[in-house]
Amino acid sequence: MKILVGFDSSNVSKEAISVAKQHADAFNAEVIIAYSMVGGPEVPRKDFEIAENNLEYEKTQLLDQKVPCQSILSVRGLEAGEDLVELANEYKVDEIVIGVRRRSKVGKLLFGSTAQYVILNANCPVVSVK
């Protein structure tokens, strides 16, 4: 079994990793931590390094707890929700764990909702964590 976790270094995404670890322990699963960055050459290298370091830290924490794990820093120019759904399909994951933040209806309208996109478009079960 494979579990994909959407990660962006926020507290809610760290909680999503915690839930993914519980599921991985229960189902003998591998965890894939995915950090999706919109952008490309215009994104400062420092931002990539911060994301890479945060991913590596979370991956190391899971590996130290004997949870099979890999990390992915994805920069394909897709919005995070689209990217996570694509990654889930590519890696043939069985479950996606994603953090949700409280946001007003206007905020969702203006900025969209990564979690909402993933929940509506994923081809596998999605666990939302708040």
Secondary structure, 3 states (H helix, E strand, C coil): CEEEEECCCCHHHHHHHHHHHHHHHHHCCEEEEEEECCCCCCCCHHHHHHHHHHHHHHHHHHHHCCCCEEEEEECCCCCHHHHHHHHHHHCCCCEEEEECCCCCHHHHHHHCCHHHHHHHHCCCCEEEEC
